[in-house]
Amino acid sequence: MGLIRSRGHLHTLGGAQQGGCPVPPRRPHYPPEFRAEAVRLVRTSGKTQKEIAADLRVSTESLRKWVRQGPAPPRPSPHPPRTRSAPPPAADAGRWPIRNCPPG
């Protein structure tokens, strides 16, 4: 029977079936696109993290970690956006100046 070293521990080949220690299962690797979509769902779907984790078949702790590590959602500004507006019209803007009136 052979031994393997995993995470600093010795394990027998064959696992628990042959009387040795079982090798811990590998954690699945989720691509960055999948993680980003999961974070987007948390922030926009209105569902709880627990519901989304169940839907995506990931652990709730993994999902929480991805949300913490991801970029912060944009915050709305407390100030209204600045816009350039035209100056207020002058009181006599619609009238011709007297010097430019045709004789008559």
Wavefront OBJ file of the C-alpha trace (Angstrom):
o trace
v 0.000 0.000 0.000
v 1.440 3.406 -0.999
v 1.373 6.733 0.790
v 0.737 10.160 -0.672
v 1.218 13.543 0.918
v -1.694 16.003 0.628
v -1.696 19.354 2.391
v 1.012 18.213 4.735
v -0.749 14.971 5.749
v 0.101 11.421 4.772
v -2.714 9.403 3.205
v -2.800 5.834 2.018
v -3.682 5.193 -1.579
v -7.143 3.733 -1.850
v -8.768 5.875 0.803
v -11.119 4.646 3.495
v -12.106 1.501 1.601
v -8.701 -0.075 2.336
v -8.404 1.178 5.895
v -6.509 4.385 5.099
v -7.423 8.030 5.537
v -9.634 9.437 2.780
v -8.097 12.073 0.546
v -10.031 15.323 0.946
v -12.131 16.168 -2.116
v -10.856 18.894 -4.384
v -12.690 22.163 -4.363
v -14.229 23.025 -7.722
v -12.648 25.866 -9.660
v -15.158 28.465 -10.791
v -14.120 30.721 -13.702
v -14.040 34.499 -13.103
v -17.008 35.008 -15.461
v -19.131 32.640 -13.369
v -18.144 34.428 -10.158
v -18.875 37.854 -11.660
v -22.314 36.706 -12.809
v -23.045 35.282 -9.349
v -22.084 38.605 -7.732
v -24.259 40.481 -10.247
v -27.205 38.251 -9.335
v -26.699 38.953 -5.626
v -26.726 42.685 -6.239
v -29.569 42.912 -8.740
v -31.954 39.944 -8.417
v -33.550 40.728 -5.073
v -32.958 37.132 -3.928
v -30.992 36.242 -0.815
v -27.432 34.972 -1.072
v -28.638 31.623 0.261
v -31.210 31.311 -2.551
v -28.708 32.252 -5.237
v -26.082 29.888 -3.844
v -28.616 27.056 -3.947
v -29.648 27.956 -7.513
v -26.015 28.001 -8.674
v -25.053 24.962 -6.563
v -22.209 26.735 -4.778
v -21.647 27.115 -1.054
v -23.073 30.201 0.602
v -19.650 30.971 2.060
v -18.045 30.941 -1.403
v -20.706 33.308 -2.687
v -20.252 35.642 0.305
v -16.506 35.672 -0.307
v -16.952 36.529 -3.998
v -19.283 39.402 -3.114
v -16.764 40.768 -0.576
v -13.869 40.439 -3.036
v -15.705 41.901 -6.019
v -15.750 45.561 -6.927
v -18.122 47.671 -4.904
v -21.374 48.560 -6.630
v -21.598 52.153 -7.858
v -23.132 54.454 -5.281
v -25.592 57.135 -6.298
v -24.274 60.617 -5.698
v -25.954 62.606 -2.928
v -25.758 65.656 -5.202
v -27.793 66.036 -8.392
v -25.731 65.957 -11.573
v -24.533 69.314 -12.791
v -25.926 70.468 -16.091
v -25.179 73.547 -18.036
v -28.265 75.595 -18.450
v -28.872 78.608 -20.610
v -28.863 81.938 -18.819
v -32.320 83.195 -17.930
v -33.879 85.256 -20.715
v -33.711 89.012 -20.325
v -36.955 90.855 -19.722
v -36.817 92.630 -23.095
v -35.425 89.741 -25.159
v -38.437 89.547 -27.495
v -38.524 93.263 -28.418
v -36.461 95.126 -30.951
v -34.388 97.957 -29.623
v -35.889 101.254 -30.681
v -32.814 102.316 -32.674
v -33.158 99.258 -34.942
v -36.854 99.733 -35.687
v -37.665 100.616 -39.301
v -38.841 104.210 -39.828
v -42.466 104.524 -40.035
l 1 2 3 4 5 6 7 8 9 10 11 12 13 14 15 16 17 18 19 20 21 22 23 24 25 26 27 28 29 30 31 32 33 34 35 36 37 38 39 40 41 42 43 44 45 46 47 48 49 50 51 52 53 54 55 56 57 58 59 60 61 62 63 64 65 66 67 68 69 70 71 72 73 74 75 76 77 78 79 80 81 82 83 84 85 86 87 88 89 90 91 92 93 94 95 96 97 98 99 100 101 102 103 104
